[in-house]
């Protein structure tokens, strides 16, 4: 849980496994591979691009309301 100036946001974390893609991770957590952009945006400082994840990286998975 992260708190910022009157706002609380919940995050989960996921360690990238062999064969993963942001789309596959989004499907696992949100049921929709198209929501990979939310994961990418939450991890921009770690990822040069949405298709450049590495095994062993620990990604922040933001909660999405309505999921």
N, C-alpha and C positions, 0 to 999 in steps of 0.2 A: 504494500500500500504506500503510495506517495501522496503527500499533502503539499499543496502549493496555494498560498494566499486565498484561503476560503474554498479551495477545491480539493477533493480527494479522488484519486484515480487508482484503480486496482490493476495490477499487472501480474501476469504469470511469467514463468521463464521456461525455456525449452532449449535443450542442447541438441544441436544439429547432428543427425545420424547419416550414415552413408545412404545415398539414394534420395535424400530429402531435397525438396525445392520449396520456395516460399509458398507456392500454390498448394502443395501437398500439406504443408504445415497449417496454412489457413483453413484448408478443408478439415483437418483434424480438430482444430480448435473452434472454428466457426461454422463448419458445415458448408462452406462456400469458398472454393479456390480463388475466386475473383477478389476476395478481400485480402489478398496477399499484400496489397499496397499499404494497408494499415500496419502490418508487421514491418514492412520495409521502412515506412516513415518513422516508426518507433526505434529503429535500429540504424538510421542513416549514418551515424558517426562510426559504425563498425563496418558497414557494407558499402563498397565502391559502387555497386549496382544491384538491382533486385535479383539478378541471376548469378551473383558471385558470393554464395555462401560456402563455408567450409565446414567439414566434419569437426565437431568439437566446439564450435562457436556456441556461446550461450546467448540466445536471443530473448529480448523482452517481447512478451505477447500481451498487447493492451486489451483490456476488456472493451467490448463493443456493446453498447446498450441495445436491447432488443434481441440479443442472440441467446 
